[in-house]
Amino acid sequence: MSHLYLHIPFCKQACHYCDFHFSTSQKNRKEILQAMMKELELRKHSLSGKTLETIYFGGGTPSQLSSDELKFILDEIDTHFSIAEKAEITLEANPDDLSNSYLKSLRHTPVNRLSIGIQSFRDEDLKLMNRAHTAKEAESVVMRAQDAGFANLTVDLIYGIPGLDESAWKKNLDRINELDVPHLSSYCLTVEPKTAFAQFVKSGKIAPVDDELASEHFRQLIQFAKENEFEHYEISNFAKKDFVAKHNSSYWFGESYLGIGPSAHSFDGSVRRWNVSNNMKYLNAISIGEKTFEEEVLTENERYNEYVMTHLRTMWGISSKELKEKFPNNYFEHFTIESEKWIASEDLKNNADVFILTEKGKLIADRIASDLFEV
């Protein structure tokens, strides 16, 4: 199995919390899309002989593309790769882009899954984050997408937002249930350097993220999932039956994926590559046939650490059997010794030789993972 990610580096406006690569200028848009298709052709051999199980349009804001542009890209992909009959093809989209006419046109493309960046159903949160849509649009877009025939959709929500108390967060979660959304991705607000939020916090314009409140929001999220039949299958991801995201899961299982476009990452199991995060440098490199990416070959320690970090985040956990198969025995011995204290503190449980985070442990998943690393 293999997977394809395409980074669409255009946005209508800059969200105050975002540190992903994007441009609010549409200049050279056509040329960049053509360059991405050239890169696709040049790097197709990295997935030679493999069938694409998923295609994911991320960004940036992929819903800035027209349906004709999406068809063009997908047709190009089809010429270079074998695509599974029931491949999951996801488009990240902002609510303000999903007009009825655009939704209708999307139904005439192979896109079969929408990831809608709602972030909050409260106008005050959306204004603080500099989102382009309103709370009313956030609610209506889900229903309109469903009416257009998109049953497989996911919504993003952010918690830990300054001013978002427990009651308001519960109302956000309740809207997910009321709108019958089958998949939810939810992330704690992180104040990244060089973002507008970082400047707001530094100047005192807004309060920093309250870690205690954010932890309580996460506990509410876990409880919401249990009460409403969502599988908490990864720290930040929740799905109704049959709606687990195949593309995202490929990252956590260490499967091969190819990333196309400015700033896109690729991984083949041992080598990680990342494209230059600059539209013009990317465009120029493609035009003169230069390499667009840097790369690193992971050491055995790094591969083990990545395995621990990604697998521990999931409901499938870390299998003793798989750990022994993938790595020399000293890694299993190290893992066994280091995991004992976390099992004793009831942050980790050993369920028939599969190590899984408890609800308590999910609150400190990164800390546990780093403690299990081989340094």
C-alpha positions as CSV (number, residue, x, y, z in Angstrom):
1,M,0.0,0.0,0.0
2,S,1.1,3.6,-0.6
3,H,-0.3,7.0,-0.2
4,L,-0.1,10.4,-1.9
5,Y,-0.2,13.9,-0.3
6,L,-0.5,17.1,-2.3
7,H,0.3,20.4,-0.5
8,I,-1.8,23.2,-2.0
9,P,0.0,26.4,-0.8
10,F,-2.7,29.0,-1.2
11,C,-5.0,30.6,1.4
12,K,-7.6,33.4,1.3
13,Q,-6.2,34.9,4.5
14,A,-3.8,34.0,7.3
15,C,-5.2,32.4,10.4
16,H,-3.6,33.7,13.5
17,Y,-2.5,30.3,14.9
18,C,-1.2,28.7,11.7
19,D,2.4,28.0,11.0
20,F,1.9,25.7,8.0
21,H,3.4,26.9,4.6
22,F,1.0,29.0,2.6
23,S,0.7,32.2,0.6
24,T,-2.3,34.6,0.4
25,S,-1.1,35.6,-3.1
26,Q,-2.5,33.7,-6.0
27,K,0.4,34.8,-8.2
28,N,2.0,32.0,-10.2
29,R,-0.8,29.7,-9.1
30,K,-1.1,28.0,-12.6
31,E,2.7,27.6,-12.8
32,I,3.0,26.1,-9.3
33,L,0.2,23.5,-10.1
34,Q,2.0,22.6,-13.3
35,A,5.3,22.3,-11.4
36,M,3.6,20.0,-8.9
37,M,2.5,17.8,-11.8
38,K,6.1,17.8,-13.1
39,E,7.3,16.8,-9.7
40,L,4.7,14.0,-9.6
41,E,6.1,12.7,-12.9
42,L,9.7,13.0,-11.7
43,R,9.1,11.2,-8.4
44,K,6.6,8.5,-9.5
45,H,9.2,5.8,-9.3
46,S,9.5,6.2,-5.5
47,L,6.1,4.4,-5.3
48,S,6.8,2.1,-8.3
49,G,4.6,-1.0,-8.3
50,K,2.5,0.2,-5.5
51,T,-1.2,1.0,-5.5
52,L,-2.4,4.3,-4.1
53,E,-4.9,3.6,-1.3
54,T,-5.4,7.2,-0.4
55,I,-4.9,10.7,-2.0
56,Y,-5.0,13.7,0.3
57,F,-5.2,17.4,-0.7
58,G,-3.8,19.4,2.3
59,G,-2.5,22.9,2.7
60,G,-2.8,25.7,2.7
61,T,-6.4,25.6,1.6
62,P,-7.1,23.0,-1.1
63,S,-10.7,24.2,-1.5
64,Q,-9.2,27.3,-3.1
65,L,-8.8,25.1,-6.2
66,S,-11.6,24.9,-8.7
67,S,-13.2,21.6,-9.5
68,D,-11.6,21.7,-12.9
69,E,-8.2,22.1,-11.3
70,L,-8.9,19.2,-9.1
71,K,-9.9,17.1,-12.0
72,F,-6.8,18.1,-13.9
73,I,-4.6,17.0,-11.0
74,L,-6.4,13.7,-10.4
75,D,-6.3,12.9,-14.1
76,E,-2.5,13.4,-14.0
77,I,-2.2,11.2,-10.9
78,D,-4.1,8.5,-12.7
79,T,-1.6,8.5,-15.6
80,H,1.3,7.8,-13.3
81,F,-0.1,5.6,-10.6
82,S,-2.4,2.7,-10.0
83,I,-5.3,3.9,-7.9
84,A,-7.3,1.5,-5.7
85,E,-10.9,1.1,-6.8
86,K,-12.2,2.4,-3.4
87,A,-9.3,4.8,-2.7
88,E,-10.0,7.4,-0.1
89,I,-9.6,10.8,-1.7
90,T,-9.8,13.7,0.8
91,L,-10.0,17.4,0.2
92,E,-9.3,19.8,3.1
93,A,-11.8,22.7,2.8
94,N,-12.8,25.9,4.6
95,P,-16.5,26.5,5.2
96,D,-16.5,29.7,3.3
97,D,-15.4,28.0,0.1
98,L,-18.0,25.3,0.1
99,S,-20.9,27.0,-1.7
100,N,-23.7,24.8,-3.0
101,S,-22.4,25.2,-6.6
102,Y,-18.9,24.2,-5.5
103,L,-20.1,21.2,-3.5
104,K,-22.2,20.1,-6.6
105,S,-19.1,20.4,-8.8
106,L,-17.0,18.4,-6.4
107,R,-19.4,15.5,-6.8
108,H,-18.3,15.3,-10.4
109,T,-14.7,14.7,-9.3
110,P,-13.2,11.6,-7.6
111,V,-13.1,13.4,-4.3
112,N,-15.1,11.3,-1.8
113,R,-14.1,12.7,1.6
114,L,-14.2,16.3,2.9
115,S,-12.1,17.6,5.9
116,I,-13.8,20.8,6.9
117,G,-11.8,23.3,9.0
118,I,-14.5,24.6,11.2
119,Q,-12.3,25.0,14.4
120,S,-15.2,26.4,16.4
121,F,-19.0,27.0,16.3
122,R,-18.5,30.3,18.2
123,D,-18.1,33.6,16.5
124,E,-15.8,35.0,19.2
125,D,-13.4,32.1,18.7
126,L,-13.5,32.4,14.9
127,K,-12.8,36.1,15.1
128,L,-9.9,35.6,17.5
129,M,-8.4,33.0,15.1
130,N,-9.0,35.2,12.1
131,R,-11.1,32.6,10.3
132,A,-13.0,33.7,7.2
133,H,-16.3,32.0,8.1
134,T,-19.0,32.6,10.8
135,A,-20.5,30.2,13.3
136,K,-23.7,30.1,11.2
137,E,-21.7,29.1,8.1
138,A,-19.9,26.5,10.1
139,E,-23.2,24.8,11.0
140,S,-24.8,25.2,7.6
141,V,-21.9,23.9,5.6
142,V,-22.0,20.4,7.3
143,M,-25.7,20.0,6.4
144,R,-25.1,21.3,2.8
145,A,-22.2,18.9,2.3
146,Q,-24.3,16.0,3.5
147,D,-27.2,17.1,1.3
148,A,-24.7,17.2,-1.6
149,G,-23.9,13.5,-1.0
150,F,-20.7,13.7,1.1
151,A,-21.4,11.1,3.8
152,N,-17.7,10.7,4.6
153,L,-16.7,13.9,6.2
154,T,-14.6,15.1,9.1
155,V,-14.6,18.3,11.1
156,D,-11.7,20.0,12.8
157,L,-12.2,21.6,16.2
158,I,-9.6,23.5,18.4
159,Y,-9.7,23.5,22.2
160,G,-7.7,25.4,24.7
161,I,-8.7,28.7,23.0
162,P,-8.5,31.7,25.4
163,G,-12.0,32.5,26.5
164,L,-13.4,29.0,25.7
165,D,-14.7,27.7,29.0
166,E,-15.9,24.1,29.7
167,S,-19.5,24.9,29.0
168,A,-18.7,26.5,25.7
169,W,-16.5,23.6,24.7
170,K,-19.3,21.2,25.5
171,K,-21.6,23.1,23.2
172,N,-19.1,22.8,20.4
173,L,-18.9,19.0,20.9
174,D,-22.7,18.8,21.1
175,R,-23.0,20.4,17.7
176,I,-20.8,17.6,16.3
177,N,-23.3,15.1,17.6
178,E,-26.4,17.1,16.5
179,L,-25.0,17.5,13.0
180,D,-24.3,13.7,12.8
181,V,-20.7,14.2,11.9
182,P,-19.0,10.8,11.6
183,H,-15.4,11.8,12.2
184,L,-13.8,14.5,14.4
185,S,-10.2,15.7,14.6
186,S,-9.6,17.9,17.6
187,Y,-6.3,19.7,18.6
188,C,-5.2,21.8,21.4
189,L,-4.3,25.3,20.4
190,T,-0.6,25.7,20.2
191,V,1.0,29.1,20.1
192,E,3.7,28.7,17.5
193,P,6.7,31.1,17.1
194,K,6.3,33.6,14.2
195,T,2.5,33.5,14.3
196,A,0.1,36.3,15.1
197,F,-0.9,34.5,18.2
198,A,2.6,34.5,19.5
199,Q,2.8,38.2,19.1
200,F,-0.6,38.7,20.8
201,V,0.5,36.6,23.8
202,K,3.9,38.4,24.0
203,S,2.2,41.8,23.9
204,G,-0.5,40.8,26.4
205,K,-3.3,41.2,23.9
206,I,-4.5,37.7,24.7
207,A,-3.8,35.3,27.6
208,P,-1.5,32.3,26.9
209,V,-3.1,28.9,26.7
210,D,-4.2,27.6,30.1
211,D,-2.7,24.1,30.3
212,E,-5.1,23.0,33.1
213,L,-8.2,24.2,31.2
214,A,-6.9,22.6,28.0
215,S,-6.4,19.3,29.9
216,E,-10.0,19.5,31.1
217,H,-11.2,20.2,27.6
218,F,-9.4,17.0,26.5
219,R,-11.0,15.0,29.3
220,Q,-14.4,16.3,28.1
221,L,-13.5,15.3,24.6
222,I,-12.7,11.7,25.7
223,Q,-16.0,11.5,27.7
224,F,-17.9,12.9,24.7
225,A,-16.5,10.2,22.5
226,K,-17.4,7.4,24.9
227,E,-21.0,8.7,25.3
228,N,-21.6,9.1,21.6
229,E,-20.0,5.9,20.1
230,F,-16.9,7.5,18.6
231,E,-13.8,5.4,18.6
232,H,-10.9,7.3,20.1
233,Y,-8.5,5.7,17.7
234,E,-5.7,8.3,17.8
235,I,-4.9,11.0,20.4
236,S,-6.5,13.7,18.2
237,N,-8.9,11.6,16.1
238,F,-12.3,10.2,16.8
239,A,-14.5,8.1,14.4
240,K,-17.8,6.4,14.2
241,K,-17.8,2.8,12.9
242,D,-16.2,2.5,9.4
243,F,-15.1,6.1,9.3
244,V,-11.5,5.9,10.5
245,A,-9.3,8.1,8.3
246,K,-7.2,5.8,6.1
247,H,-4.7,8.4,5.0
248,N,-3.9,9.7,8.5
249,S,-3.7,6.2,9.8
250,S,-1.0,5.4,7.2
251,Y,1.3,7.9,9.0
252,W,0.9,6.2,12.3
253,F,1.5,2.8,10.9
254,G,4.7,3.9,9.1
255,E,3.4,3.2,5.6
256,S,5.1,4.8,2.5
257,Y,3.8,8.1,1.3
258,L,4.9,10.6,-1.3
259,G,4.4,14.3,-0.7
260,I,4.1,16.7,-3.7
261,G,4.3,20.5,-3.6
262,P,6.1,23.2,-1.6
263,S,6.8,22.0,2.0
264,A,5.4,18.5,1.4
265,H,7.0,15.6,3.3
266,S,7.6,12.0,2.0
267,F,8.6,8.8,3.8
268,D,9.5,5.3,2.5
269,G,10.1,3.6,5.9
270,S,13.7,4.6,6.3
271,V,14.2,7.9,4.4
272,R,12.4,11.1,5.1
273,R,12.2,13.9,2.6
274,W,10.8,17.4,2.8
275,N,10.3,20.0,0.0
276,V,11.5,23.6,0.3
277,S,8.9,25.7,2.0
278,N,9.0,28.6,-0.5
279,N,6.8,28.8,-3.6
280,M,9.3,30.6,-5.8
281,K,12.2,28.4,-4.8
282,Y,10.1,25.3,-5.4
283,L,9.0,26.7,-8.8
284,N,12.6,27.6,-9.8
285,A,14.0,24.2,-8.8
286,I,11.4,22.3,-10.8
287,S,12.0,24.6,-13.9
288,I,15.7,23.9,-14.0
289,G,15.5,20.2,-13.0
290,E,17.0,20.6,-9.5
291,K,16.1,18.6,-6.5
292,T,13.2,20.2,-4.5
293,F,13.8,18.4,-1.3
294,E,16.3,17.7,1.5
295,E,16.4,14.3,3.1
296,E,17.6,12.2,6.0
297,V,18.2,8.5,6.4
298,L,16.8,7.4,9.7
299,T,19.1,5.5,12.1
300,E,17.8,2.4,13.8
301,N,17.3,4.4,17.0
302,E,15.3,7.0,15.1
303,R,13.1,4.4,13.4
304,Y,12.5,2.8,16.8
305,N,11.7,6.1,18.4
306,E,9.3,7.0,15.6
307,Y,7.6,3.7,15.8
308,V,7.0,4.2,19.5
309,M,5.8,7.7,19.1
310,T,3.3,7.0,16.3
311,H,2.0,3.6,17.5
312,L,1.6,4.7,21.1
313,R,-0.8,7.5,20.0
314,T,-3.3,4.9,18.6
315,M,-5.9,2.6,20.1
316,W,-3.9,-0.3,18.5
317,G,-0.9,0.5,20.7
318,I,2.5,-1.3,20.5
319,S,2.6,-5.0,20.0
320,S,5.4,-6.9,21.6
321,K,5.4,-9.3,18.7
322,E,5.7,-6.5,16.1
323,L,8.4,-4.7,18.1
324,K,10.5,-7.9,18.2
325,E,10.0,-8.5,14.5
326,K,11.0,-4.9,13.5
327,F,13.9,-4.3,15.8
328,P,16.8,-6.2,17.5
329,N,16.0,-7.6,20.9
330,N,17.8,-4.9,22.9
331,Y,15.0,-2.5,21.8
332,F,12.3,-4.7,23.2
333,E,14.3,-5.1,26.4
334,H,14.7,-1.4,26.7
335,F,11.0,-0.8,26.0
336,T,9.9,-3.5,28.6
337,I,12.1,-2.0,31.3
338,E,11.1,1.7,30.7
339,S,7.4,0.9,30.4
340,E,7.2,-0.7,33.9
341,K,6.8,2.6,35.8
342,W,4.1,3.8,33.4
343,I,2.2,0.6,33.9
344,A,2.6,1.0,37.7
345,S,1.2,4.5,37.5
346,E,-1.7,3.3,35.4
347,D,-0.8,5.5,32.5
348,L,-0.1,2.5,30.3
349,K,-1.6,-1.0,30.3
350,N,-0.4,-4.3,28.9
351,N,-3.3,-6.0,27.2
352,A,-2.2,-9.4,26.0
353,D,1.3,-8.1,25.1
354,V,-0.1,-5.0,23.5
355,F,0.8,-1.8,25.2
356,I,-1.9,0.9,25.1
357,L,-2.3,4.3,26.8
358,T,-5.0,4.5,29.4
359,E,-7.3,7.6,29.5
360,K,-5.0,9.1,32.1
361,G,-2.0,8.3,30.0
362,K,-3.4,10.0,26.9
363,L,-3.1,13.4,28.7
364,I,0.7,12.9,28.8
365,A,1.2,10.8,25.7
366,D,4.3,12.7,24.4
367,R,6.0,12.6,27.8
368,I,5.5,8.8,28.0
369,A,6.7,8.3,24.4
370,S,9.8,10.3,25.0
371,D,10.6,8.3,28.1
372,L,10.4,5.1,26.1
373,F,12.7,6.4,23.4
374,E,16.2,4.9,22.9
375,V,18.6,7.9,23.1
